[in-house]
């Protein structure tokens, strides 16, 4: 009977060892599967990041283009205002020159009369 228990004990230990090895082997496959899933997650994160960066670049480009348009419009508006002011100044200068000319004519007339 001792021999039978000894064989039973050996078979039990070997079976237990076999089960442990099979479990570890299965864990290796699970770890590998987990790593593959992690690769896909990281790839997806990279894709999303790239999309975000592209969208940010488009948004930034639009903002810069709008800024250029705004600055250009400010230039055009300033140019128009300056042209109007120049016309006003030219009108005032012409009026002053006419007044000076009139004074000069009056002065000449006054000198000849005396």
C-alpha positions in Angstrom: 0.0 0.0 0.0 2.9 2.3 0.7 4.0 1.9 -2.9 0.6 2.7 -4.2 0.4 5.9 -2.0 3.9 6.8 -3.2 2.9 6.5 -6.9 -0.4 8.4 -6.1 1.6 11.1 -4.4 4.1 11.3 -7.4 1.2 11.5 -9.9 -0.5 14.1 -7.8 2.6 16.3 -7.6 3.3 15.9 -11.3 -0.3 16.7 -12.1 -0.2 19.8 -9.9 3.1 20.9 -11.4 1.6 20.3 -14.9 -1.4 22.5 -14.0 0.9 25.2 -12.6 3.0 25.2 -15.8 -0.1 25.3 -17.9 -1.4 28.2 -15.9 1.9 30.1 -16.3 1.8 29.4 -20.0 -1.7 30.7 -20.2 -0.6 33.8 -18.3 2.2 34.4 -20.8 -0.4 34.3 -23.6 -2.6 36.7 -21.6 0.4 39.1 -21.0 1.2 39.0 -24.7 -2.4 39.7 -25.6 -2.4 42.6 -23.1 0.7 44.0 -24.7 -0.9 43.8 -28.2 -3.9 45.7 -26.8 -1.6 48.3 -25.3 0.0 48.7 -28.7 -3.4 49.4 -30.3 -4.3 51.8 -27.5 -1.0 53.7 -27.9 -1.5 53.8 -31.7 -5.0 55.1 -31.3 -3.7 57.8 -28.9 -1.1 58.8 -31.4 -3.8 59.0 -34.2 -5.9 61.2 -31.9 -3.0 63.4 -31.0 -2.1 63.8 -34.7 -5.8 64.8 -35.5 -5.8 67.2 -32.6 -2.5 68.8 -33.7 -3.8 69.1 -37.3 -7.0 70.7 -36.0 -5.0 73.1 -33.8 -2.9 74.0 -36.8 -5.9 74.7 -39.0 -7.5 76.8 -36.2 -4.2 78.7 -35.6 -3.8 79.2 -39.4 -7.4 80.6 -39.6 -6.7 82.9 -36.6 -3.5 84.2 -38.2 -5.2 84.7 -41.6 -8.0 86.7 -39.9 -5.4 88.7 -38.1 -3.7 89.5 -41.4 -7.1 90.5 -42.9 -7.8 92.7 -39.8 -4.4 94.4 -40.0 -4.9 95.0 -43.8 -8.3 96.5 -43.2 -6.9 98.8 -40.5 -4.3 99.9 -43.1 -6.9 100.6 -45.7 -9.1 102.5 -43.2 -6.1 104.5 -42.1 -5.1 105.2 -45.7 -8.6 106.5 -46.4 -8.7 108.6 -43.2 -5.4 110.2 -44.1 -6.6 110.9 -47.7 -9.7 112.7 -46.2 -7.5 114.6 -43.7 -5.1 115.6 -46.5 -8.1 117.0 -48.5 -9.3 118.9 -45.5 -5.8 120.3 -44.9 -5.4 121.2 -48.6 -8.8 123.0 -48.4 -7.6 125.0 -45.4 -4.3 125.8 -46.9 -6.1 127.0 -50.1 -8.4 129.2 -48.0 -5.4 130.6 -46.0 -3.5 131.3 -49.3 -6.6 133.1 -50.7 -6.9 135.1 -47.5 -3.2 136.0 -47.7 -3.6 137.0 -51.3 -6.6 139.1 -50.5 -4.7 140.9 -47.8 -1.8 141.4 -50.1 -4.1 142.9 -52.7 -5.7 145.2 -50.1 -2.3 146.2 -48.9 -1.2 147.1 -52.5 -4.4 149.0 -53.0 -4.0 150.9 -49.8 -0.4 151.9 -50.6 -1.4 153.2 -54.0 -4.3 155.2 -52.7 -2.2 157.0 -50.1 
